[in-house]
Amino acid sequence: MNLIYTASFKDLAHIPVPEDREDFFRIYWLKEQGELPLLKEQESLIKGEWMYLVPPFREFRIDRMDKEGRFVAFHRSLLDLEVREYSLDVFRLFSSKGEFTTLMIGEEELPTLDTLYELLRRELPKPDNFLFLKSLLKTFLLKLIFLKEKKYTLPDLNEKRIHEFLYLLENHFLTERKAGFYADKLNLSPKRLNQILKEKLGKTITQLLHERLIMEARHELYVSNKSIMEIGIQLGFSDKSYFSRFFRKITGMSPENYKRGLRQHFEERQ
């Protein structure tokens, strides 16, 4: 299985789709000039190119695939052996308020990123250079992290707490279902953490946890041959009926109907 992909927009349709595609971080790099105010209160503009950075398990569609562009994707397992600070920085880079990040790359920064991308693209076909590829990818991401931090020169403390919470959620949602666990890790009370999340994301700890569980459930129903009971147990539910009630409450349909609908959709496309 490939853990890193690169492609032009026009070649994306020819890339084999991995079964675990939801586990990939994705970068859509639109290679055309755009403009953005330097600061909200300023009239001066910076010129550059847009990037859309999409974390795993997030739906995203871009209607610009007929334009010139580049695509980079890497499996989230590549972060497993990295130091926690770097992994958290990558998660922050891709997750803006729990969704995806839109980043303007200024003209002066483009040559460095162009070079790193070309190195990645050229080295990918070689089977014996994985450590070098991983280092190239890390350098590319560190550059983007620096540019994003540079863009927000006065970071909001509560924004940082949200990213910390989302990182904790990603790593513990299967085993930790109580608000107190996440609040304690952030040295906050559950009430205060809920206030911050409601203010910034419009959702509570419980709502975000339920959303993440549903994302995982949909993923398993889509890619695996496990039974509904097996998926429910994997997600920490004590029995099939409890899992089915939870799934129906959030999505409006049973897991069985959801899976049946997926099967029908793919049969119609064939």
N, C-alpha and C positions, 0 to 999 in steps of 0.2 A: 504494500500500500504506500502510495506517495503521501508524504507529510507536508510538502510545499508545492505549490503550483504557481506558475506565471502564464499569462496569455494576453494577447491583444483582445479588445472587445469583439472584433470580427471573428476571432478564432474560438470564443468561449463555447459556442454551440458544439464544437468538435471535441471538447475535453470530456473524457468519461466521468460521469457523476459518481463519486464514491457513496457507498451505502450510508456512511456516517457523516454525510456532508454537513449536517447541523452542528457538528463538532468543530467546524473550521471558523477561524477569524478570516474576514474577507475585506480586501481593499479594492475599491473601484476608483480608478484614477482617470479623471476626465482631462484629456490632453487638448484643452482649448483655453484661451485666455478668459479670465473673469476679473471682476473688480469687487472690492469690499472696502467700506469705510475703515480707516485706521482705528478710530475710536468713534463711539456713537455720537459724540458731540462735535466731531471734526468733519469738515467737508473734504479733506484730502483722502485720496483713495490709494490702496495698494493693488497692484496687478499680479496675477499669478494663475494657478490652475487648481481646480477643486479635487478634493479626495473625499470619498465616502467610506468610513471605516465602520464595519458591521461586526459586532461580536457574535459568538455562537448562539444558536437558538433564537435568533431574531429574524423576523420576516423583513425582507427588503427588496424593492423592485426599482430599477432605474430605467427610465424611458429614453435614455440617450445612447443605447447600444449601437445605433447607426453612426455615432460620432467616433472620432479617433480616441482611443482610450486603452488603459492597461489594467490588468487584473492580477492581484496577488492574494493567495490564500495559504494559510498554514494551520495545521491541526493543533488543538489546544494542549495536547500531550507534550508538545515541545516546551511548554512552560513548567512541566512537572519537576524537573531537576534544577530549575533556576532558583536564585535566591528570592525570597518572598517579596522584597522591595521592588525588584524588577518585574515580577509577575503582576504585582498590584499596579505598577505604572502602566503596563500594557493593558490591563483591564480598564484603567481610567481612560487611557488613550481611546479605546474603542467604545466605551459606554458613556454617552452623554445623557444624563438623567434617566439611565436605565434603558435607553434605546440605542441609537447609533450616533457617531460623530461626523460632522461635516467640517472639514478643515481646508482653509485656503493656504496654498503653498506659494509664498512670494517668489518673484522672478529670480532674486539673488540666491535662493535656496535650491532652485530646480536643478542646476548642473550636478550637484552632489548626489541628489536622489536619482537623477537619470543614470548616472554612472553606476550606482549601487544596484539599481534595477537591472541594467544590462549585464552586470557581473552575475547576478542571480540567474537570469535567463540563460546565459551561456553555460553556466556550471551545472544546471539542473540535470541535463542528460547523462552526466558522468556518474557512474554508480558507486565510486569509491571515495567520494569527497564530502560525505554528509556533515562532518564537523565543520568544514570550511563553509558549506552552504548555511549551516545554522548560525555561524559567526556573521556571515554577510546579512542574513535576515535580522539578526539582533542589532547590527549596526544601523540598518535601515530603520528599524523600529525606534531605536534610541534617538535617531535624528528627528523622527516625527514627534516623539515625546518631548524633546527639547523645544520644537517649534510650537507645540500646543501650550507648553508651560510659558513660553515667551509671549504667546498671545494673551494669556491671562496673568498679567504681571502682579495683580493683587488677588490671589485666590481666596475665595470665600471659605471660611472654616467649615461651614455646614455642607458645602459642596464636597469637601474632602471627606467629611463623615459619611455622606451618601455613597461615595465610591468605596469607602472602607466597608460599609454595610453590604453593598452589592457584591463585593469580593467575598465577604464572609458567607453571604447567602449562596453564592455559586459553589462554595466548598463544603457547606454543611446542610443544605436544604433537605437532603435525604435522611438525615439523622436528628436534626435539631428543629423542632416545631414551635418552641416557646419564644415569645418576644424577649423574655428576660435574658436568654442566652446571648442574643445579638446586642442588646443594650449593655450588658455587663462587659462584653468585649470592647465596646466603645466608650466605657466609663460614663455611661448615661443612664438615666432612668428610662424604663419602657415608655412612659408618658412623654418624655422630652424627645426621644428618638421618633416616636410617632408624630409629634408636632413638626419636626424637621422634615420627615418624609412627606407629610401631608402638604406642607408649604412648598416643597420643591418638586415633588412628583405627583401630588394629589392622591396618594395611596398610603395605606397603613402597612406596618410590618406584616400582618397576617395576609392582607390582600396581595402583596408582592410575593410572599411565600407561596400562596395558592397559585398565582400566575406561573411561578417557576415550576411547580409540581405539574401543572397542566402542560406546560411546554415539554417537560420530560415524558409525560404520559403520551402525548401526541407523537413525539419522536419514536418511542418504543412501539406504538401501534402502527407506525408507518414503516419502520425498518426491520422489525423483528418478527419472528414466528412464534413468540411466546403467547401463552394463553392470557386472557384478561386477569385471571387469578394470579398468575406468575408476575405480571406487570404490577398489579396492585401490591403484592408482597414486596417486590423490589423497591417500590416507592414508599414502603413503610406502613401500608394499610393492613389491618388485621384480617380482613376477609374481603371476598369479591364484592359482596353487596355494599359494604361501606365505601369501597373504592368507586363503584358504579354510581352511588348516590352523590359522592363528591364530584365526580366528573360531570354528571348531568346538571348539578347545581351551577357549575361554573360555565359550562359550554352549551347547555340547553339540549343535549342529546346524550344517549348512553354510549359507553366505549364500543359496544358491538355495532351500533349504527354508524359511529364515526369510522370504524374500520371498514364496514361494508361500503360506505360512501367513497372511501379512498379506493377500494378495489374497483368499484363501478367507474370511477373517474379514469383510472388507468386503462381499464378495458375499453372505454369509449375512445381513448386517444390512440389505441393500437390499430 
